[in-house]
Amino acid sequence: MPKAIKKRPVKHDISKGDLPSSYEHLKHYLDKNKQRSQLIIGAAVALIVIVSLIVIYQYYSQGQVSTLNYRAYNAFYGQTSAADTEKRLKASLADFQRSYNEEKSPVSLLYTAAAFIELGNIDEAEKTLIKFNDTFQTYDKLLPISYYRLFELYKAKGTADKALQTIQKLYALKTPIFKDLALFEWASLLTASGKTDEAKAKIAELEKDFPMSPYIMKSPGGTDNATKG
């Protein structure tokens, strides 16, 4: 029997345009799905515009924040030509507030509180420090400073209860920063309120946990009296 003749597949000559080009494929798809294609293209364009705006805004904001902070630092530390201290501090405060509104930085907020303190606006300083403590609870580098400044405000105002609560919160922080100072101030408050035995216990704790602390010799009655009772 004669062998069956196998048909060879016909090869298309690409050079003669037998196969449609990628452009033609795309054009055919777009024509066939015109409405859907317009939505896809529109969404892609919108996405590109949004991303571009975000990048531009972030770049602008960073530049704006840097400028505000630089100007605020100079004004706060008196590195400007302004002779009027109050005017200089108000300018510093305004820039730190604007900087914080642009970028929620703990540094800007803490300096805002410091500017309020320097201007004598204790109520606003207190509110700002409380806001800092609530907002940046995990920011160990500056949180002890905020608590201590708040403690100083309460101590200056004569609100011993709030001062004691604040210094106890400072001591309870995970960071070791200011723990010896907190014990010293805690003992001082107890001494001032007549609770000498409790004060001596805090000084004993200070000596035990922080034997190299400079606050030991400053403690009420000195080291010997603090431990002897």
Protein Blocks (a to p, Z undefined) as FASTA:
>chain_A
ZZddddddddddfknomaccfklmmmmmmmmmmmlmmmmmmmmmmmmmmmmmmmmmmmmm
mmmmmmmmmmmmmmmnopafbfblmlmmmmmmmmmmmmmmmpccfklmmmmmmmmmmnop
aklmmmmmmmmmmmmmmlmklmmmmmmmmmmmmmmnopaklmmmmmmmmmmpmblghklm
mmmmmmmmmmmnopamlmmmmmmmmmmmmmmbcklmmpghijmlmmnZZ
